[in-house]
Amino acid sequence: GIYGAVPTSRHGRSGETLCALLRGDGYARSGSIDAGVRVLRAGEAGGPCMSVCVSVFAGLCGTAAMPDLSGHVLAIEDVDEHPFQLDFALNQLHLSGALEGVVGMIGGSFTHKERSDYHGPTIDEVLAEWAHRLRIPAISRLPFGHIDDGLMMPCGRAVELRCDERGDWSLTVAPRSAALP
């Protein structure tokens, strides 16, 4: 499957990654292409990617529709979620057992902007805390989700996430016929 907003052009990130996924090709992203991405926890992870809107996905807890995420890299994004709402959704997924076996996490676009008088955790801090709790590598701010010209992300296709302590990272989406190690 493919996850993302409907692109308005074949050009740009949306169109290029959509065309690659539809052709069955893979694609690669890194800090040299997407400079705003942050490494939250270093490490390497590979497996099928599950790309979701986290608040909708958390609503599947306790239902037959909740997929088994064991061995998956979880890519999450949402629209106008406060950090406490993201923490609540991840806690709900954790308590239901849905995060058991997740091997990596990718944070996408969270369009919420905090007020200047807000002094709580940021989205990045919430994601980093969960990456540390789960002991998995994680990045944030990958440009996918409910944004203009966002990446189209795979659902079910193999990906490999690599990130290090220096802040260097890469994400490789495998071609449809290939599996990553």
N, C-alpha and C positions, 0 to 999 in steps of 0.2 A: 503494500500500500504506500500511499504518498500523503504526507501531512503538510498543510500550509494554506495560506490565503490564495485565492485565485489570482494568478498574475495577469497584468494588463498588457504585457509585452513578452516577446521571446527573448528580449535582451535584458541585461541586468541579472542580479542574483536569482530572482524568482524564475524568470524565463529560462536561464541557462541551466539551473539545477533541475527544474521540472523536465526540460527536454532530455537531459542526461538520464534521469530516472525512468522516463517513459521509453527511451531507447534501450534501457537495460544496462546503460553504462554506469560506472561509479563516478565519484568526484572526490576531490580532496580540498580541505580548507586548512589554513594555518594562520599564525600571527602575522605573517607577511601579507596576507590577504584581508583578514578581519582583525584589524589592530585593536579594537576595543574590547576584545574578549579577555577575561581574567581567569587565571588558574587559581582555583580555590583549594585543591588538594592534588598533589603530584601523584603520578602512577600511570599505569597502562591498563586498559580494559578493552576487551573485544567480545562481540556477540551480536545477536540481533538487536536492532534499535526499536524501542517503543517510544514514539513521539506523541505527546498528548497535551491537552489543555488541563492543567493539574486540578482545577476546581471541579470540572466535569468528571475527570477520571476518578477523583476521590469519591464521588457519588456512586461509583460502581462497587465500593466496598460491601462485602456481604451478599453480593448477588452472583448468579451464575455467569454473568457477563464479564466479571473481573478475570483478566488473563493471568496466567502464571508468568511472572517476570524473572524467574530464575535464569541466570546467565545473560540477562538483557542489560543493555545500556539504556537508561531512562532519560529521555529528552523532554523537558517540561517547560511550559510557558503559560501565560495567562494575561487577561485584560484587567487592568485597574485593580489588582490584588494588593492589599496592604501586606507588609511583611508578616504580621500576626496571622493573617488569613492563609498565607502560604505555609507558615509553620503548622497551623491547624490542619491543613490538607495533608501535609507530609506526615504529621503525627497520626492522622486517621488511617492513612495507607500503612504506616508502620504497625500500629496496633492491630490492624486486620491481618497482618502477616504478608501483605502484598509486596513489601519492599525486601522480603527475605530472598537472598540470592541475587539481588541487583548488583551488577559488577562495576557500573560507572554511571555518572550523572552529568547531563548537559542542561544548563539553564539557558533559556532563550530570552525572549522579550517579555518583560513585566512592565506594562506601560504606566503603572502608578507612580506619581511624583509626590513625595512627602512634603508636608508644610515645613516652613523654616523653623518652627518651634517644636518639631518632633525630635525626640532624643532617644528613641528606641532603636532596635537593630534594623539594618538595611536588608534588602532582598539578598544581596551578596552574602551578608553575614548569616542569614538564615540558611541559605544553601550550603555555605561552608560548614556550619555547625552540623547539618545533616550528613554531609560527605564525611566528616570526621566520625560521627556516631556510627555510620555504616561502614567506615573504613574503605571507602572507594574513591578513585580519582574523580575530579569534577572540574568543570569550567562553567563560567557564567557569561552572560551577555552575547551569546552566539546570536547573530541576527536572523532569528526565525520566530514565527508566531504571528500575532495580529499587528503587523507593521507593514508599511509600504516596502516593496522590493525585498521581502524576506526570503531566506533560503527555503526551498522545499525539502522536507526531511523524510527519510524513509521510515516505514513501519514494517518491521519484520526482516528487513535486509541487514546483512552483516555490516558492522562498522568497527573501526578501531580508533580508540581515543588514547592519545599519548600526551602527557603534560609533565613538566618538570618544575623543580623548585625555583628556577630562574624566570619562570613565566612563559617559557616556550611551550607551544602546544601544537597538535595536529589532529585532525579528524579525517579519516578515510572511510568513504562509503564504497563498499565493494560492488563490482558489477553484479547483475542479477544472477549470472551463472557461476560466480566464484564465491568461495568462502575465505574469509581472512583467518590467519592462524590464531 
